[in-house]
């Protein structure tokens, strides 16, 4: 079996050593080099052409974000960001996904995480997936990058202030769109949510598998880019049309009827299949609600969402949608949903 060739980038010697050792111990990854900052990382990418790069977010001389920009512009390849959980770190990580990073991993205990082995399986799994999906992710990045350039050319006369949308709330809620996604989800959501029109008469309930702290940054970024309002969900929040609610990391999100309104409920019940939030939990909470419902399963590992779909008391008005394999970074969750035989539409 061919080993995945990885460049490890971190400003801490200890972190470079710890990450390199756990990758080597897997038997599936070859650490071809390490780099202590973004400048060194760019040079080594050019010379060594690794399959995958793991990149620390915060580094001196040149940080991970700036290095990522240059790598994706000069010689694009899968880059997995390693982030410490701070407000700045979370915001930077979401920005990194926008700039082309394949995915990110939260360091378990800050910038210097001597307990990095706690997440060794997550790191190895994501490296293997990134390598397997390398051609597809680079192709999608190139297409997305060209579209961004075209948009910039068309909108070059507009300032950030003039692009700010009024986010008028639609008073009548006509239905609920429930979306579940995982690996590749932030970029997929960024393709979908900003295209939704301003006076959309539905609410969107979104489960994106993501650690606590990062979902707020994701919601803020999508809100900035979108015509509708996008927020991190809060417990007992009234569900309104023209608003997207993203489940907070480490909380299950459900919807329940309260009189004539619908309300969001959050809980920290046991993870389902190791996941909290769980798409299955969200979908199941809508299973018997008599209302116009649209269920969407997007890119991600595993099968989260399928069990929830199978429990829906489906009516003729309901629409069940799965993302097409051609645009999925990981064709796991949509494939599982499609194989269940319940999906109505498969679309890119």
Secondary structure, DSSP 4 states (H G I P E B T S, - for coil): -PPEEEEEE-S-HHHHHHHHHHHHHTSSEEEEEEESSHHHHHHHHHHH--SEEEEESS-SSS-HHHHHHHHHHHS--EEEEEE-SSHHHHHHHHHHHHTT--EEEE-TTSSS-TTGGGGHHHHHHHHHHHHHTHHHHHHHHHHHHHHHHHHHHHTTT--TTTTPPP-PPBSS--EEEEEEE-TTHHHHHHHHGGGS-TT-SEEEEEEE---TTHHHHHHHHHHHH-SSEEEE--TTPBP-BTEEEEPPTT-EEEEEEETTEEEEEEE-PPPBTTBSS-HHHHHHHTTT--S-EEEEE-SBSS-TTHHHHHT----TT-EEEEE-GGG-SSBSHHHHHHHTT--SEEE-
